[in-house]
Amino acid sequence: MAAKTNILTDDLIYIFDKKTGEKFSKQSTVEFCRITHYSIKSEKTGKTILLSADGIKRRFTQTPYTERKQTKTIFNWLQKFP
């Protein structure tokens, strides 16, 4: 049987998608077969996603999305031209 606990007491309530920068809030946790899964909700679209802890580590970051990566890739692209 799945054990459901509230994770709003954690220090980190918000996480950000690495690709889009979309902000998600943690809702609750559910444990299936000794693997913790998190229910997170998008602030933008309102959709709820259920991901494992490993899935969250791969897809999300603790810090907000910055444009620095895009600027860096533009400069790398421009350096290719003589």
C-alpha positions as CSV (number, residue, x, y, z in Angstrom):
1,M,0.0,0.0,0.0
2,A,1.2,3.5,-0.8
3,A,2.1,5.8,2.1
4,K,1.3,9.5,1.4
5,T,3.0,12.4,3.3
6,N,3.0,16.1,2.9
7,I,6.3,17.6,1.8
8,L,5.4,21.3,2.2
9,T,7.5,21.4,5.4
10,D,10.7,20.8,3.4
11,D,13.0,23.8,2.9
12,L,12.7,23.6,-0.9
13,I,9.1,24.1,-2.0
14,Y,9.7,25.3,-5.6
15,I,11.7,23.7,-8.3
16,F,12.3,24.8,-11.9
17,D,12.4,22.9,-15.2
18,K,15.9,22.9,-16.7
19,K,14.8,23.3,-20.3
20,T,11.8,25.7,-20.0
21,G,12.4,27.4,-16.7
22,E,8.8,26.7,-15.7
23,K,8.2,26.9,-11.9
24,F,6.7,23.9,-10.2
25,S,5.6,23.6,-6.6
26,K,5.8,20.4,-4.6
27,Q,2.5,19.0,-3.4
28,S,3.0,15.7,-1.7
29,T,5.0,12.4,-1.8
30,V,3.9,8.9,-2.4
31,E,6.1,5.8,-1.9
32,F,5.6,2.9,-4.4
33,C,7.8,-0.2,-4.0
34,R,10.3,1.7,-1.7
35,I,10.7,4.5,-4.3
36,T,9.6,7.9,-3.3
37,H,7.5,9.8,-6.0
38,Y,6.7,13.5,-5.8
39,S,3.5,15.1,-6.9
40,I,4.4,18.5,-8.4
41,K,2.2,21.2,-9.9
42,S,3.0,23.6,-12.6
43,E,2.5,27.3,-11.6
44,K,2.0,28.2,-15.3
45,T,-0.4,25.5,-16.6
46,G,-1.8,24.0,-13.4
47,K,-1.0,20.5,-14.5
48,T,0.1,18.0,-11.9
49,I,3.0,15.5,-12.6
50,L,4.1,12.5,-10.5
51,L,7.8,11.8,-10.7
52,S,10.4,9.8,-8.8
53,A,13.2,11.5,-6.9
54,D,15.6,10.4,-9.6
55,G,13.3,11.9,-12.3
56,I,13.2,15.2,-10.5
57,K,17.0,15.3,-10.2
58,R,17.3,14.8,-14.0
59,R,14.6,17.2,-15.1
60,F,14.5,20.0,-12.5
61,T,16.9,22.4,-10.7
62,Q,16.6,24.3,-7.4
63,T,17.5,27.7,-9.0
64,P,15.4,29.7,-11.4
65,Y,16.1,29.6,-15.1
66,T,18.5,32.2,-16.4
67,E,19.2,33.4,-19.9
68,R,23.0,33.1,-19.3
69,K,23.1,29.7,-21.0
70,Q,21.4,31.0,-24.1
71,T,23.8,34.0,-24.3
72,K,26.8,31.7,-24.0
73,T,25.6,29.5,-26.9
74,I,25.1,32.5,-29.1
75,F,28.7,33.7,-28.5
76,N,30.0,30.1,-29.2
77,W,28.0,30.1,-32.4
78,L,29.3,33.5,-33.5
79,Q,32.9,32.4,-32.8
80,K,32.6,29.7,-35.5
81,F,32.5,32.3,-38.2
82,P,35.8,33.9,-39.4
